[in-house]
Amino acid sequence: MIVRFYQDLLAAPSAQFADDTSKFFPTTIFDDVVLGLKDDVLDDEIQTSLFSISNNKGLGPDGFTSLFFKRS
């Protein structure tokens, strides 16, 4: 979500991300697992995950490092 926000903010407009997640998951995922994937992500979980990444690591092909997101 963070990467998408900054990509939309700083890059050329792109197609909107579809809310339908079924195309990303095979039909063999069980319902109880799907329910866990749809749970809300807590702010503490995001912060813990982000700050566990080294400052010079890139999170994706956009070239932004984790330090960029930590300071933003």
mmCIF file of the N, C-alpha and C atoms, coordinates in Angstrom:
data_MODEL
# 
_entry.id   MODEL 
# 
loop_
_atom_site.group_PDB 
_atom_site.id 
_atom_site.type_symbol 
_atom_site.label_atom_id 
_atom_site.label_alt_id 
_atom_site.label_comp_id 
_atom_site.label_asym_id 
_atom_site.label_entity_id 
_atom_site.label_seq_id 
_atom_site.pdbx_PDB_ins_code 
_atom_site.Cartn_x 
_atom_site.Cartn_y 
_atom_site.Cartn_z 
_atom_site.occupancy 
_atom_site.B_iso_or_equiv 
_atom_site.pdbx_formal_charge 
_atom_site.auth_seq_id 
_atom_site.auth_comp_id 
_atom_site.auth_asym_id 
_atom_site.auth_atom_id 
_atom_site.pdbx_PDB_model_num 
ATOM 1   N N  . MET A 1 1  ? 0.819   -1.167  0.000   1.00 0.00 ? 1  MET A N  1 
ATOM 2   C CA . MET A 1 1  ? 0.000   0.000   0.000   1.00 0.00 ? 1  MET A CA 1 
ATOM 3   C C  . MET A 1 1  ? 0.882   1.257   0.000   1.00 0.00 ? 1  MET A C  1 
ATOM 4   N N  . ILE A 1 2  ? 1.951   1.228   0.757   1.00 0.00 ? 2  ILE A N  1 
ATOM 5   C CA . ILE A 1 2  ? 2.858   2.369   0.823   1.00 0.00 ? 2  ILE A CA 1 
ATOM 6   C C  . ILE A 1 2  ? 3.527   2.580   -0.525  1.00 0.00 ? 2  ILE A C  1 
ATOM 7   N N  . VAL A 1 3  ? 4.019   1.500   -1.103  1.00 0.00 ? 3  VAL A N  1 
ATOM 8   C CA . VAL A 1 3  ? 4.690   1.595   -2.400  1.00 0.00 ? 3  VAL A CA 1 
ATOM 9   C C  . VAL A 1 3  ? 3.721   2.129   -3.444  1.00 0.00 ? 3  VAL A C  1 
ATOM 10  N N  . ARG A 1 4  ? 2.490   1.627   -3.451  1.00 0.00 ? 4  ARG A N  1 
ATOM 11  C CA . ARG A 1 4  ? 1.495   2.071   -4.417  1.00 0.00 ? 4  ARG A CA 1 
ATOM 12  C C  . ARG A 1 4  ? 1.205   3.556   -4.257  1.00 0.00 ? 4  ARG A C  1 
ATOM 13  N N  . PHE A 1 5  ? 1.122   4.025   -3.007  1.00 0.00 ? 5  PHE A N  1 
ATOM 14  C CA . PHE A 1 5  ? 0.861   5.441   -2.766  1.00 0.00 ? 5  PHE A CA 1 
ATOM 15  C C  . PHE A 1 5  ? 1.936   6.310   -3.406  1.00 0.00 ? 5  PHE A C  1 
ATOM 16  N N  . TYR A 1 6  ? 3.220   5.979   -3.161  1.00 0.00 ? 6  TYR A N  1 
ATOM 17  C CA . TYR A 1 6  ? 4.304   6.802   -3.693  1.00 0.00 ? 6  TYR A CA 1 
ATOM 18  C C  . TYR A 1 6  ? 4.478   6.617   -5.199  1.00 0.00 ? 6  TYR A C  1 
ATOM 19  N N  . GLN A 1 7  ? 4.153   5.426   -5.719  1.00 0.00 ? 7  GLN A N  1 
ATOM 20  C CA . GLN A 1 7  ? 4.197   5.254   -7.164  1.00 0.00 ? 7  GLN A CA 1 
ATOM 21  C C  . GLN A 1 7  ? 3.166   6.156   -7.826  1.00 0.00 ? 7  GLN A C  1 
ATOM 22  N N  . ASP A 1 8  ? 1.961   6.181   -7.273  1.00 0.00 ? 8  ASP A N  1 
ATOM 23  C CA . ASP A 1 8  ? 0.913   7.040   -7.835  1.00 0.00 ? 8  ASP A CA 1 
ATOM 24  C C  . ASP A 1 8  ? 1.262   8.515   -7.668  1.00 0.00 ? 8  ASP A C  1 
ATOM 25  N N  . LEU A 1 9  ? 1.911   8.861   -6.565  1.00 0.00 ? 9  LEU A N  1 
ATOM 26  C CA . LEU A 1 9  ? 2.258   10.245  -6.285  1.00 0.00 ? 9  LEU A CA 1 
ATOM 27  C C  . LEU A 1 9  ? 3.375   10.742  -7.194  1.00 0.00 ? 9  LEU A C  1 
ATOM 28  N N  . LEU A 1 10 ? 4.383   9.909   -7.419  1.00 0.00 ? 10 LEU A N  1 
ATOM 29  C CA . LEU A 1 10 ? 5.598   10.359  -8.092  1.00 0.00 ? 10 LEU A CA 1 
ATOM 30  C C  . LEU A 1 10 ? 5.771   9.853   -9.521  1.00 0.00 ? 10 LEU A C  1 
ATOM 31  N N  . ALA A 1 11 ? 4.954   8.929   -9.940  1.00 0.00 ? 11 ALA A N  1 
ATOM 32  C CA . ALA A 1 11 ? 5.120   8.340   -11.266 1.00 0.00 ? 11 ALA A CA 1 
ATOM 33  C C  . ALA A 1 11 ? 3.957   8.719   -12.171 1.00 0.00 ? 11 ALA A C  1 
ATOM 34  N N  . ALA A 1 12 ? 4.078   8.287   -13.407 1.00 0.00 ? 12 ALA A N  1 
ATOM 35  C CA . ALA A 1 12 ? 2.992   8.517   -14.373 1.00 0.00 ? 12 ALA A CA 1 
ATOM 36  C C  . ALA A 1 12 ? 1.760   7.742   -13.927 1.00 0.00 ? 12 ALA A C  1 
ATOM 37  N N  . PRO A 1 13 ? 0.596   8.244   -14.237 1.00 0.00 ? 13 PRO A N  1 
ATOM 38  C CA . PRO A 1 13 ? -0.630  7.540   -13.845 1.00 0.00 ? 13 PRO A CA 1 
ATOM 39  C C  . PRO A 1 13 ? -0.664  6.124   -14.396 1.00 0.00 ? 13 PRO A C  1 
ATOM 40  N N  . SER A 1 14 ? -1.164  5.204   -13.578 1.00 0.00 ? 14 SER A N  1 
ATOM 41  C CA . SER A 1 14 ? -1.250  3.809   -13.992 1.00 0.00 ? 14 SER A CA 1 
ATOM 42  C C  . SER A 1 14 ? -2.650  3.289   -13.705 1.00 0.00 ? 14 SER A C  1 
ATOM 43  N N  . ALA A 1 15 ? -2.901  2.093   -14.171 1.00 0.00 ? 15 ALA A N  1 
ATOM 44  C CA . ALA A 1 15 ? -4.217  1.479   -13.951 1.00 0.00 ? 15 ALA A CA 1 
ATOM 45  C C  . ALA A 1 15 ? -4.424  1.246   -12.449 1.00 0.00 ? 15 ALA A C  1 
ATOM 46  N N  . GLN A 1 16 ? -5.639  1.423   -12.011 1.00 0.00 ? 16 GLN A N  1 
ATOM 47  C CA . GLN A 1 16 ? -5.967  1.229   -10.603 1.00 0.00 ? 16 GLN A CA 1 
ATOM 48  C C  . GLN A 1 16 ? -5.864  -0.249  -10.240 1.00 0.00 ? 16 GLN A C  1 
ATOM 49  N N  . PHE A 1 17 ? -5.421  -0.522  -9.024  1.00 0.00 ? 17 PHE A N  1 
ATOM 50  C CA . PHE A 1 17 ? -5.310  -1.874  -8.503  1.00 0.00 ? 17 PHE A CA 1 
ATOM 51  C C  . PHE A 1 17 ? -6.709  -2.429  -8.279  1.00 0.00 ? 17 PHE A C  1 
ATOM 52  N N  . ALA A 1 18 ? -6.970  -3.596  -8.780  1.00 0.00 ? 18 ALA A N  1 
ATOM 53  C CA . ALA A 1 18 ? -8.300  -4.194  -8.652  1.00 0.00 ? 18 ALA A CA 1 
ATOM 54  C C  . ALA A 1 18 ? -8.533  -4.674  -7.223  1.00 0.00 ? 18 ALA A C  1 
ATOM 55  N N  . ASP A 1 19 ? -9.732  -4.451  -6.730  1.00 0.00 ? 19 ASP A N  1 
ATOM 56  C CA . ASP A 1 19 ? -10.088 -4.915  -5.391  1.00 0.00 ? 19 ASP A CA 1 
ATOM 57  C C  . ASP A 1 19 ? -10.314 -6.415  -5.349  1.00 0.00 ? 19 ASP A C  1 
ATOM 58  N N  . ASP A 1 20 ? -10.552 -7.020  -6.494  1.00 0.00 ? 20 ASP A N  1 
ATOM 59  C CA . ASP A 1 20 ? -10.788 -8.456  -6.567  1.00 0.00 ? 20 ASP A CA 1 
ATOM 60  C C  . ASP A 1 20 ? -9.456  -9.184  -6.476  1.00 0.00 ? 20 ASP A C  1 
ATOM 61  N N  . THR A 1 21 ? -9.187  -9.820  -5.346  1.00 0.00 ? 21 THR A N  1 
ATOM 62  C CA . THR A 1 21 ? -7.915  -10.504 -5.142  1.00 0.00 ? 21 THR A CA 1 
ATOM 63  C C  . THR A 1 21 ? -7.927  -11.933 -5.660  1.00 0.00 ? 21 THR A C  1 
ATOM 64  N N  . SER A 1 22 ? -9.074  -12.422 -6.110  1.00 0.00 ? 22 SER A N  1 
ATOM 65  C CA . SER A 1 22 ? -9.178  -13.815 -6.530  1.00 0.00 ? 22 SER A CA 1 
ATOM 66  C C  . SER A 1 22 ? -8.244  -14.153 -7.683  1.00 0.00 ? 22 SER A C  1 
ATOM 67  N N  . LYS A 1 23 ? -7.920  -13.179 -8.533  1.00 0.00 ? 23 LYS A N  1 
ATOM 68  C CA . LYS A 1 23 ? -7.036  -13.477 -9.662  1.00 0.00 ? 23 LYS A CA 1 
ATOM 69  C C  . LYS A 1 23 ? -5.585  -13.671 -9.230  1.00 0.00 ? 23 LYS A C  1 
ATOM 70  N N  . PHE A 1 24 ? -5.235  -13.280 -8.015  1.00 0.00 ? 24 PHE A N  1 
ATOM 71  C CA . PHE A 1 24 ? -3.866  -13.417 -7.527  1.00 0.00 ? 24 PHE A CA 1 
ATOM 72  C C  . PHE A 1 24 ? -3.647  -14.702 -6.753  1.00 0.00 ? 24 PHE A C  1 
ATOM 73  N N  . PHE A 1 25 ? -4.718  -15.391 -6.396  1.00 0.00 ? 25 PHE A N  1 
ATOM 74  C CA . PHE A 1 25 ? -4.612  -16.586 -5.578  1.00 0.00 ? 25 PHE A CA 1 
ATOM 75  C C  . PHE A 1 25 ? -5.242  -17.765 -6.300  1.00 0.00 ? 25 PHE A C  1 
ATOM 76  N N  . PRO A 1 26 ? -4.576  -18.900 -6.261  1.00 0.00 ? 26 PRO A N  1 
ATOM 77  C CA . PRO A 1 26 ? -5.181  -20.086 -6.875  1.00 0.00 ? 26 PRO A CA 1 
ATOM 78  C C  . PRO A 1 26 ? -6.419  -20.510 -6.087  1.00 0.00 ? 26 PRO A C  1 
ATOM 79  N N  . THR A 1 27 ? -7.263  -21.272 -6.716  1.00 0.00 ? 27 THR A N  1 
ATOM 80  C CA . THR A 1 27 ? -8.502  -21.695 -6.066  1.00 0.00 ? 27 THR A CA 1 
ATOM 81  C C  . THR A 1 27 ? -8.269  -22.740 -4.981  1.00 0.00 ? 27 THR A C  1 
ATOM 82  N N  . THR A 1 28 ? -7.031  -23.181 -4.796  1.00 0.00 ? 28 THR A N  1 
ATOM 83  C CA . THR A 1 28 ? -6.737  -24.194 -3.780  1.00 0.00 ? 28 THR A CA 1 
ATOM 84  C C  . THR A 1 28 ? -6.521  -23.608 -2.384  1.00 0.00 ? 28 THR A C  1 
ATOM 85  N N  . ILE A 1 29 ? -6.568  -22.308 -2.237  1.00 0.00 ? 29 ILE A N  1 
ATOM 86  C CA . ILE A 1 29 ? -6.430  -21.697 -0.911  1.00 0.00 ? 29 ILE A CA 1 
ATOM 87  C C  . ILE A 1 29 ? -7.733  -21.913 -0.155  1.00 0.00 ? 29 ILE A C  1 
ATOM 88  N N  . PHE A 1 30 ? -7.614  -22.411 1.052   1.00 0.00 ? 30 PHE A N  1 
ATOM 89  C CA . PHE A 1 30 ? -8.782  -22.731 1.861   1.00 0.00 ? 30 PHE A CA 1 
ATOM 90  C C  . PHE A 1 30 ? -9.405  -21.465 2.445   1.00 0.00 ? 30 PHE A C  1 
ATOM 91  N N  . ASP A 1 31 ? -10.696 -21.542 2.697   1.00 0.00 ? 31 ASP A N  1 
ATOM 92  C CA . ASP A 1 31 ? -11.449 -20.381 3.181   1.00 0.00 ? 31 ASP A CA 1 
ATOM 93  C C  . ASP A 1 31 ? -10.881 -19.790 4.461   1.00 0.00 ? 31 ASP A C  1 
ATOM 94  N N  . ASP A 1 32 ? -10.422 -20.639 5.403   1.00 0.00 ? 32 ASP A N  1 
ATOM 95  C CA . ASP A 1 32 ? -9.893  -20.112 6.663   1.00 0.00 ? 32 ASP A CA 1 
ATOM 96  C C  . ASP A 1 32 ? -8.607  -19.323 6.443   1.00 0.00 ? 32 ASP A C  1 
ATOM 97  N N  . VAL A 1 33 ? -7.826  -19.701 5.432   1.00 0.00 ? 33 VAL A N  1 
ATOM 98  C CA . VAL A 1 33 ? -6.604  -18.963 5.102   1.00 0.00 ? 33 VAL A CA 1 
ATOM 99  C C  . VAL A 1 33 ? -6.969  -17.630 4.451   1.00 0.00 ? 33 VAL A C  1 
ATOM 100 N N  . VAL A 1 34 ? -7.944  -17.643 3.579   1.00 0.00 ? 34 VAL A N  1 
ATOM 101 C CA . VAL A 1 34 ? -8.387  -16.424 2.898   1.00 0.00 ? 34 VAL A CA 1 
ATOM 102 C C  . VAL A 1 34 ? -8.882  -15.411 3.919   1.00 0.00 ? 34 VAL A C  1 
ATOM 103 N N  . LEU A 1 35 ? -9.612  -15.866 4.919   1.00 0.00 ? 35 LEU A N  1 
ATOM 104 C CA . LEU A 1 35 ? -10.099 -14.948 5.956   1.00 0.00 ? 35 LEU A CA 1 
ATOM 105 C C  . LEU A 1 35 ? -8.941  -14.253 6.660   1.00 0.00 ? 35 LEU A C  1 
ATOM 106 N N  . GLY A 1 36 ? -7.858  -14.975 6.920   1.00 0.00 ? 36 GLY A N  1 
ATOM 107 C CA . GLY A 1 36 ? -6.683  -14.383 7.546   1.00 0.00 ? 36 GLY A CA 1 
ATOM 108 C C  . GLY A 1 36 ? -6.004  -13.361 6.648   1.00 0.00 ? 36 GLY A C  1 
ATOM 109 N N  . LEU A 1 37 ? -6.052  -13.587 5.351   1.00 0.00 ? 37 LEU A N  1 
ATOM 110 C CA . LEU A 1 37 ? -5.434  -12.650 4.409   1.00 0.00 ? 37 LEU A CA 1 
ATOM 111 C C  . LEU A 1 37 ? -6.232  -11.362 4.285   1.00 0.00 ? 37 LEU A C  1 
ATOM 112 N N  . LYS A 1 38 ? -7.514  -11.409 4.625   1.00 0.00 ? 38 LYS A N  1 
ATOM 113 C CA . LYS A 1 38 ? -8.367  -10.238 4.515   1.00 0.00 ? 38 LYS A CA 1 
ATOM 114 C C  . LYS A 1 38 ? -8.417  -9.424  5.804   1.00 0.00 ? 38 LYS A C  1 
ATOM 115 N N  . ASP A 1 39 ? -7.733  -9.888  6.852   1.00 0.00 ? 39 ASP A N  1 
ATOM 116 C CA . ASP A 1 39 ? -7.703  -9.143  8.113   1.00 0.00 ? 39 ASP A CA 1 
ATOM 117 C C  . ASP A 1 39 ? -7.040  -7.787  7.913   1.00 0.00 ? 39 ASP A C  1 
ATOM 118 N N  . ASP A 1 40 ? -7.459  -6.828  8.713   1.00 0.00 ? 40 ASP A N  1 
ATOM 119 C CA . ASP A 1 40 ? -6.832  -5.511  8.679   1.00 0.00 ? 40 ASP A CA 1 
ATOM 120 C C  . ASP A 1 40 ? -5.388  -5.615  9.153   1.00 0.00 ? 40 ASP A C  1 
ATOM 121 N N  . VAL A 1 41 ? -4.532  -4.818  8.547   1.00 0.00 ? 41 VAL A N  1 
ATOM 122 C CA . VAL A 1 41 ? -3.130  -4.748  8.956   1.00 0.00 ? 41 VAL A CA 1 
ATOM 123 C C  . VAL A 1 41 ? -3.008  -3.618  9.965   1.00 0.00 ? 41 VAL A C  1 
ATOM 124 N N  . LEU A 1 42 ? -2.412  -3.912  11.093  1.00 0.00 ? 42 LEU A N  1 
ATOM 125 C CA . LEU A 1 42 ? -2.268  -2.919  12.155  1.00 0.00 ? 42 LEU A CA 1 
ATOM 126 C C  . LEU A 1 42 ? -1.064  -2.020  11.896  1.00 0.00 ? 42 LEU A C  1 
ATOM 127 N N  . ASP A 1 43 ? -1.147  -0.782  12.358  1.00 0.00 ? 43 ASP A N  1 
ATOM 128 C CA . ASP A 1 43 ? -0.037  0.166   12.198  1.00 0.00 ? 43 ASP A CA 1 
ATOM 129 C C  . ASP A 1 43 ? 1.244   -0.379  12.819  1.00 0.00 ? 43 ASP A C  1 
ATOM 130 N N  . ASP A 1 44 ? 1.129   -1.036  13.957  1.00 0.00 ? 44 ASP A N  1 
ATOM 131 C CA . ASP A 1 44 ? 2.312   -1.606  14.615  1.00 0.00 ? 44 ASP A CA 1 
ATOM 132 C C  . ASP A 1 44 ? 2.963   -2.687  13.754  1.00 0.00 ? 44 ASP A C  1 
ATOM 133 N N  . GLU A 1 45 ? 2.153   -3.473  13.056  1.00 0.00 ? 45 GLU A N  1 
ATOM 134 C CA . GLU A 1 45 ? 2.688   -4.506  12.177  1.00 0.00 ? 45 GLU A CA 1 
ATOM 135 C C  . GLU A 1 45 ? 3.452   -3.891  11.010  1.00 0.00 ? 45 GLU A C  1 
ATOM 136 N N  . ILE A 1 46 ? 2.917   -2.820  10.464  1.00 0.00 ? 46 ILE A N  1 
ATOM 137 C CA . ILE A 1 46 ? 3.593   -2.130  9.365   1.00 0.00 ? 46 ILE A CA 1 
ATOM 138 C C  . ILE A 1 46 ? 4.916   -1.552  9.835   1.00 0.00 ? 46 ILE A C  1 
ATOM 139 N N  . GLN A 1 47 ? 4.894   -0.867  10.986  1.00 0.00 ? 47 GLN A N  1 
ATOM 140 C CA . GLN A 1 47 ? 6.114   -0.256  11.505  1.00 0.00 ? 47 GLN A CA 1 
ATOM 141 C C  . GLN A 1 47 ? 7.161   -1.313  11.823  1.00 0.00 ? 47 GLN A C  1 
ATOM 142 N N  . THR A 1 48 ? 6.753   -2.400  12.477  1.00 0.00 ? 48 THR A N  1 
ATOM 143 C CA . THR A 1 48 ? 7.705   -3.463  12.816  1.00 0.00 ? 48 THR A CA 1 
ATOM 144 C C  . THR A 1 48 ? 8.325   -4.053  11.561  1.00 0.00 ? 48 THR A C  1 
ATOM 145 N N  . SER A 1 49 ? 7.506   -4.308  10.549  1.00 0.00 ? 49 SER A N  1 
ATOM 146 C CA . SER A 1 49 ? 8.012   -4.879  9.295   1.00 0.00 ? 49 SER A CA 1 
ATOM 147 C C  . SER A 1 49 ? 8.957   -3.920  8.589   1.00 0.00 ? 49 SER A C  1 
ATOM 148 N N  . LEU A 1 50 ? 8.558   -2.662  8.481   1.00 0.00 ? 50 LEU A N  1 
ATOM 149 C CA . LEU A 1 50 ? 9.373   -1.676  7.779   1.00 0.00 ? 50 LEU A CA 1 
ATOM 150 C C  . LEU A 1 50 ? 10.707  -1.464  8.479   1.00 0.00 ? 50 LEU A C  1 
ATOM 151 N N  . PHE A 1 51 ? 10.689  -1.334  9.787   1.00 0.00 ? 51 PHE A N  1 
ATOM 152 C CA . PHE A 1 51 ? 11.926  -1.048  10.506  1.00 0.00 ? 51 PHE A CA 1 
ATOM 153 C C  . PHE A 1 51 ? 12.816  -2.278  10.672  1.00 0.00 ? 51 PHE A C  1 
ATOM 154 N N  . SER A 1 52 ? 12.329  -3.454  10.265  1.00 0.00 ? 52 SER A N  1 
ATOM 155 C CA . SER A 1 52 ? 13.169  -4.652  10.295  1.00 0.00 ? 52 SER A CA 1 
ATOM 156 C C  . SER A 1 52 ? 14.014  -4.776  9.026   1.00 0.00 ? 52 SER A C  1 
ATOM 157 N N  . ILE A 1 53 ? 13.755  -3.898  8.049   1.00 0.00 ? 53 ILE A N  1 
ATOM 158 C CA . ILE A 1 53 ? 14.471  -3.930  6.766   1.00 0.00 ? 53 ILE A CA 1 
ATOM 159 C C  . ILE A 1 53 ? 15.651  -2.966  6.830   1.00 0.00 ? 53 ILE A C  1 
ATOM 160 N N  . SER A 1 54 ? 16.805  -3.397  6.337   1.00 0.00 ? 54 SER A N  1 
ATOM 161 C CA . SER A 1 54 ? 17.986  -2.532  6.309   1.00 0.00 ? 54 SER A CA 1 
ATOM 162 C C  . SER A 1 54 ? 17.695  -1.276  5.507   1.00 0.00 ? 54 SER A C  1 
ATOM 163 N N  . ASN A 1 55 ? 18.304  -0.160  5.907   1.00 0.00 ? 55 ASN A N  1 
ATOM 164 C CA . ASN A 1 55 ? 18.047  1.136   5.275   1.00 0.00 ? 55 ASN A CA 1 
ATOM 165 C C  . ASN A 1 55 ? 18.353  1.187   3.786   1.00 0.00 ? 55 ASN A C  1 
ATOM 166 N N  . ASN A 1 56 ? 19.315  0.406   3.335   1.00 0.00 ? 56 ASN A N  1 
ATOM 167 C CA . ASN A 1 56 ? 19.731  0.488   1.928   1.00 0.00 ? 56 ASN A CA 1 
ATOM 168 C C  . ASN A 1 56 ? 19.048  -0.546  1.036   1.00 0.00 ? 56 ASN A C  1 
ATOM 169 N N  . LYS A 1 57 ? 18.066  -1.251  1.552   1.00 0.00 ? 57 LYS A N  1 
ATOM 170 C CA . LYS A 1 57 ? 17.362  -2.264  0.766   1.00 0.00 ? 57 LYS A CA 1 
ATOM 171 C C  . LYS A 1 57 ? 16.205  -1.642  0.005   1.00 0.00 ? 57 LYS A C  1 
ATOM 172 N N  . GLY A 1 58 ? 16.047  -2.047  -1.237  1.00 0.00 ? 58 GLY A N  1 
ATOM 173 C CA . GLY A 1 58 ? 14.937  -1.584  -2.049  1.00 0.00 ? 58 GLY A CA 1 
ATOM 174 C C  . GLY A 1 58 ? 13.755  -2.523  -1.904  1.00 0.00 ? 58 GLY A C  1 
ATOM 175 N N  . LEU A 1 59 ? 12.563  -1.962  -1.789  1.00 0.00 ? 59 LEU A N  1 
ATOM 176 C CA . LEU A 1 59 ? 11.376  -2.783  -1.607  1.00 0.00 ? 59 LEU A CA 1 
ATOM 177 C C  . LEU A 1 59 ? 10.747  -3.190  -2.932  1.00 0.00 ? 59 LEU A C  1 
ATOM 178 N N  . GLY A 1 60 ? 11.171  -2.589  -4.011  1.00 0.00 ? 60 GLY A N  1 
ATOM 179 C CA . GLY A 1 60 ? 10.575  -2.924  -5.302  1.00 0.00 ? 60 GLY A CA 1 
ATOM 180 C C  . GLY A 1 60 ? 11.339  -2.292  -6.436  1.00 0.00 ? 60 GLY A C  1 
ATOM 181 N N  . PRO A 1 61 ? 10.829  -2.438  -7.627  1.00 0.00 ? 61 PRO A N  1 
ATOM 182 C CA . PRO A 1 61 ? 11.534  -1.936  -8.813  1.00 0.00 ? 61 PRO A CA 1 
ATOM 183 C C  . PRO A 1 61 ? 11.498  -0.416  -8.962  1.00 0.00 ? 61 PRO A C  1 
ATOM 184 N N  . ASP A 1 62 ? 10.810  0.287   -8.064  1.00 0.00 ? 62 ASP A N  1 
ATOM 185 C CA . ASP A 1 62 ? 10.713  1.744   -8.178  1.00 0.00 ? 62 ASP A CA 1 
ATOM 186 C C  . ASP A 1 62 ? 11.984  2.465   -7.744  1.00 0.00 ? 62 ASP A C  1 
ATOM 187 N N  . GLY A 1 63 ? 12.917  1.766   -7.090  1.00 0.00 ? 63 GLY A N  1 
ATOM 188 C CA . GLY A 1 63 ? 14.174  2.364   -6.687  1.00 0.00 ? 63 GLY A CA 1 
ATOM 189 C C  . GLY A 1 63 ? 14.172  3.019   -5.320  1.00 0.00 ? 63 GLY A C  1 
ATOM 190 N N  . PHE A 1 64 ? 13.028  3.087   -4.670  1.00 0.00 ? 64 PHE A N  1 
ATOM 191 C CA . PHE A 1 64 ? 12.971  3.659   -3.320  1.00 0.00 ? 64 PHE A CA 1 
ATOM 192 C C  . PHE A 1 64 ? 13.511  2.654   -2.315  1.00 0.00 ? 64 PHE A C  1 
ATOM 193 N N  . THR A 1 65 ? 14.383  3.107   -1.431  1.00 0.00 ? 65 THR A N  1 
ATOM 194 C CA . THR A 1 65 ? 14.907  2.234   -0.394  1.00 0.00 ? 65 THR A CA 1 
ATOM 195 C C  . THR A 1 65 ? 14.002  2.282   0.830   1.00 0.00 ? 65 THR A C  1 
ATOM 196 N N  . SER A 1 66 ? 14.223  1.363   1.751   1.00 0.00 ? 66 SER A N  1 
ATOM 197 C CA . SER A 1 66 ? 13.401  1.358   2.970   1.00 0.00 ? 66 SER A CA 1 
ATOM 198 C C  . SER A 1 66 ? 13.643  2.627   3.789   1.00 0.00 ? 66 SER A C  1 
ATOM 199 N N  . LEU A 1 67 ? 14.829  3.218   3.687   1.00 0.00 ? 67 LEU A N  1 
ATOM 200 C CA . LEU A 1 67 ? 15.100  4.472   4.412   1.00 0.00 ? 67 LEU A CA 1 
ATOM 201 C C  . LEU A 1 67 ? 14.151  5.582   3.951   1.00 0.00 ? 67 LEU A C  1 
ATOM 202 N N  . PHE A 1 68 ? 13.859  5.629   2.657   1.00 0.00 ? 68 PHE A N  1 
ATOM 203 C CA . PHE A 1 68 ? 12.922  6.610   2.132   1.00 0.00 ? 68 PHE A CA 1 
ATOM 204 C C  . PHE A 1 68 ? 11.554  6.498   2.837   1.00 0.00 ? 68 PHE A C  1 
ATOM 205 N N  . PHE A 1 69 ? 11.064  5.256   2.935   1.00 0.00 ? 69 PHE A N  1 
ATOM 206 C CA . PHE A 1 69 ? 9.761   5.054   3.568   1.00 0.00 ? 69 PHE A CA 1 
ATOM 207 C C  . PHE A 1 69 ? 9.810   5.298   5.064   1.00 0.00 ? 69 PHE A C  1 
ATOM 208 N N  . LYS A 1 70 ? 10.917  4.978   5.707   1.00 0.00 ? 70 LYS A N  1 
ATOM 209 C CA . LYS A 1 70 ? 11.040  5.218   7.145   1.00 0.00 ? 70 LYS A CA 1 
ATOM 210 C C  . LYS A 1 70 ? 10.995  6.710   7.451   1.00 0.00 ? 70 LYS A C  1 
ATOM 211 N N  . ARG A 1 71 ? 11.626  7.494   6.622   1.00 0.00 ? 71 ARG A N  1 
ATOM 212 C CA . ARG A 1 71 ? 11.653  8.936   6.869   1.00 0.00 ? 71 ARG A CA 1 
ATOM 213 C C  . ARG A 1 71 ? 10.404  9.643   6.359   1.00 0.00 ? 71 ARG A C  1 
ATOM 214 N N  . SER A 1 72 ? 9.692   9.001   5.451   1.00 0.00 ? 72 SER A N  1 
ATOM 215 C CA . SER A 1 72 ? 8.472   9.608   4.914   1.00 0.00 ? 72 SER A CA 1 
ATOM 216 C C  . SER A 1 72 ? 7.295   9.291   5.794   1.00 0.00 ? 72 SER A C  1 
# 
